[in-house]
Amino acid sequence: MPARNRVTPTGEIVAIPLRGAWTGNRGILHRGRDIVRFHGSDLWITCALEFKGRHHEQWRPGHYTFLFFHDEAVALAAGHRPCAECRRSSYNAYRTAWARSLGVDLPSARDMNRQLHGERIVAGTHRRRVHELPWAGLPDGSFVIIDEVPAVVIGDRITDWTHEGYGRARARPRTGLVSVLTPPSTVAALHGGYEAQIDPSVA
């Protein structure tokens, strides 16, 4: 049976067999092998599966909980950002694109953590925030939610994401508003040139 450590684009932590291209964490969430909390801090990161030959035990007491993501677009939609240690070049590219698109100075990790946390969760709850944004100009790698189904935007198409991976593709609307899962600051980073890794099955 798969462990409950896979993350969906909505940020839920579920037990599904879908393989992850990335790992990451949002603090200590487990007791034994059970997930008992949604997050432990405002530090939500996406990490490489391998880094300098390090090996860490899953479900270790008092240690952060390893989470897994189908691809980076899913991780970004869930509200995570690149890790500054194991993914330094991606971290630098992300914060540079963030600053360029938002017209601000290069943000610190703490600044990004705080801003992303306010964009992904309704204050005082564990409820996920969505943001009404125009279809026009949504960058590739953004996740929207339509009829309660998350879908990734790529070019003139949107492709549904399921617990089995990417599924139905359809034409992308060009006008009107849509509920966007990817936090606005990350959407800005995608606008600014940050390229999210997307599983090739989306094609």
N, C-alpha and C positions, 0 to 999 in steps of 0.2 A: 504494500500500500504506500502511495506517495505521502511524504510528510507535509504538514501544513506549513509551508515556507515559500510558496510561490505568490508573487504579487501581480494583481490585475491592473489594467489601466486606471481603474477607479480607486486604486490604493488598497483594496481588500487583500487580506492574506488568506490563501486558500490551499487546499490539498488537491493538486491535479498533477498528472504525469508529464505535462509539457516541460521540455527541457529549457534551461535558462542559459542565455549567452553571457549574462552578467550576474554577479552577486552584489551584495550591499547590505546596509543595515539602517535602522532608525532607533538604535538603543537596545536595551535588554527587555525583551518582550515575552520571554518564556519562563516557565517553571517546569522542570523536568523536560518532557517533550511536548508540552502544551503551550500554545500561545495564550497569554492571559492579559495582554494589553495591546493597544493599537500602536502606540509609539512611546519612546522613553525620553525624547528631547526634540528640539527643532533641527537637529543634525540628521538629515536624511541623505545618504550618499549611495552612489552606484560605483561598484568596484570591479576590477578585473578578476577573472576566475583564478588566475595564477599571477603571483608576484614574488620574484626573488626566491623562489623555491619554498616559500613559507607554507606551513601546514597548520590548520586550525581545526580543533574538534568542534563538531556541530553540537548544539544543546549543552555547551559547557556552562556549569553554574557560575553566575556572577559575570558572565561574558556576553557581549552583544550577540543578538540573534542574527544568524546568517539568513538573508532573504535572497530570492532568485527571480530574475526577470527574463521574459521571452526574448526581448530585444531592448535597445536603448530607448526607442520611442515609447515603449510601455513604461519603462522606468521614469522617464521625464514626465509622462502623463500622470503617473502616480504621485509625482511631486518630489522626486529625488533629483540630485545633481551629481556631476562627476566628482569622484574623490580626488583630493588635492595631493595625496601621496602616491597611490598606485596608478593613477591616471593623470599625472601632472600636465601633460601636453593638452589633454582634453579639457581639464579644469581651466587651464590658461585660455584656451580657445573659447570656452563657454563664457568666462567672465569678461573677456575682451569683446565678444559679440554682444553680451548683455550691456556693457557700457556704451558701445557704439550705437546700438539700437535705441536705448533709453536716453542717450545724451547725458550720461553721468560719468563721474570718475570711476576708475576700476574699483569694483566693490570688493570688500573683504569677504572671507568665508562667513564670518559672523553676520555681516549685513545681508548676504544672500540667504542664509539660513532663516533669518528673522522674516525677511520679505516673503520668501516662498511659503513659510509656515502660515502666514496670514492669508495667503492666496489659495492654499489647498484645503484648509479646515475652517469650518464655521467656529468663530471664537467661543471658547467655553464648552465645546462639544467635540465629538469624534466624527461629526457629519461632514461629508465631503462637499466642498464648494465647487460650483461650476460657474463659468463666466460667459455671459452673452456677448459674442463678438461677431463681426461681419464675416460672411463666407469669403467675400472678396479679400484677397491678400493673405489668407491663412497660409503659412508656410508648410512645406513638406515636413512630415514627422509630427505635426500637431494631431492630437486626438480629440474628436468630438463625440458626443453621445446623442443618438437618435433612437427614439422608441426604446430607451433603456439599453441600447446596444452600443458599446464603444466601437469607433471606427477611426482608422488612421487616414490622414489626408496625404495623397501623393499625386501631384500634377492635377489632372482633370478628373481624378477618380477618388473615391473613398472606399476603403475595404474594411469589412467588419472583423472584429477580433473576438474569438471565442476561447473557451477552455481547451480547445484542440488546436488553436492557432488561428491564422488568418483564413477567412472564408469568402463570403460573397463580396464582389466588387460591383460598384455602380457609379453612375455619373455624379460628379460633384456639383451641387447648386452653385450658382455664381452671384446670386443676390440674396438679400435678407440676412437674418441673424441665425446663429446656431449656438447651442450649449457646448462650450469648450472645456474639456477636462484638463488639458495641459495648462499649468499656471501661466498667467499673462506675462510674467517676467521671462519665463522659458520660451514662450511664443516669441517674445521680443528677441531673445538670443538666437532662435532659429531664423527669424527675420534678418538678424545681423550677420548671418553667415555660419552659425554653428550647424554642423551636419550630424544629425543623429543616425546611429546605426539602426537599420530596419531589416528584419529577417527577410531573406530573398523569397520566401514562400508568398509574400504579399503580391508578387508579380503574377 
